Amino acid sequence: MKKTVFAIIIAAAALFTACEEWGPVFTAGYEEPSAEKVYTDADMSAYGSMMTIADLSKMYKSKTGGSPVKLTSGWIKGQVISSDFSGNIYRTMYIQDETGGIEVKTGRTNMSNDIRKGQWVYINLNGLTLGMYGGKTGNYGGAGMIQLGLEDQSGEYETAYIDLPLLVDKYIFKGAMGSEVAPVVLSENMLPGKNDTQATNHYIGTYVTLKGLKYGDQVFALLYLTYNENTKNSSNRIFLSDRTWGITTWALTKDRMGSMLEAGTWDSVNVGNSGDYKYGTVGDHRAVKGTNGDTYGDIERNAYSVSHYFKMGSTDIQVRSSGYARFADIEIDPDILSGNVTVDMTGILTMYQGSIQFTLIDLDGVTKN
């Protein structure tokens, strides 16, 4: 009977596994958490030996993905460095210890109502999977982010969200509340290379400050004609890259995307992947009479994340923000966009396909020089 119940739980978790796109999160005020048990190192001894985040990361051998590790014992602890309050971090949590940082795919929204920045948390590793998101092989590829989650039954990703409250309680335990982690100020020579992971550069996945960033005058955004078809199909993809394409806000909310689409801002953009542009332009699809009476043709309006490129010396930094973030529609200061001033940014340093990405907790992490 117990085995049957557990199988049902795992199956349900697989059903709730979602793609890596951001989604809307609760952004109202939070109540103070009620008193509950605070776990300690001694409480975790039943789960085996303690590991550092660096030691855990070294268990993942590949530089570009494809080698998930099913964990059978041990535990780690770290302080929370992320918050989902602004909506720019979704269903996940970043923690770090003195050796490095890692993402834990909790699957939970509104985490900041329960676990705060600076709080110590313990992760029971037995039954979790150590995987990578965003690794890519080939000349133009590189490392992604090593992360913790459940095994992905679909096989689409190397890890899945823990998701169900019963499973979250099995793997994640709250420790004492500490002071918020102070960011480490990184110079350009401390930044990771394309094949670095947390196992080789311990700043990846941690809370850092990058100083003197200059706007790189280009963005990257991946839009889809519709979410009713496979988003990996070339015929369903619209890439905005190499220049700014009129995007002056941190990201694209549904309304912002719709207004720019309706204005014809992206009409000249080809639909498709590189080397497979045989599906017309955005303008061609926008001109099609919409079946629901809308003015966007057969292109579905939705919120999208945007990566704005900044330069730290000669190194590109992609500052990626969610279309569901509170600050998605806020205009970036024109002095920043023109390159007249530089900015300092504080947030979480991440990797995607060998490129450095940077995740802001909120806009308090951006300071104009």
Beta strands, then each sheet from edge to edge (+ up, - down):
strand 1: 69-70
strand 2: 75-80
strand 3: 93-97
strand 4: 100-104
strand 5: 119-124
strand 6: 129-133
strand 7: 145-149
strand 8: 172-177
strand 9: 184-186
strand 10: 207-224
strand 11: 237-240
strand 12: 306-312
strand 13: 315-321
strand 14: 343-352
strand 15: 355-360
strand 16: 366-368
sheet 1: 1+ 6- 7+ 4+ 3- 2+ 5- 8+
sheet 2: 9+ 10+ 11-
sheet 3: 9+ 10+ 12- 13+ 15+ 14- 16+
end
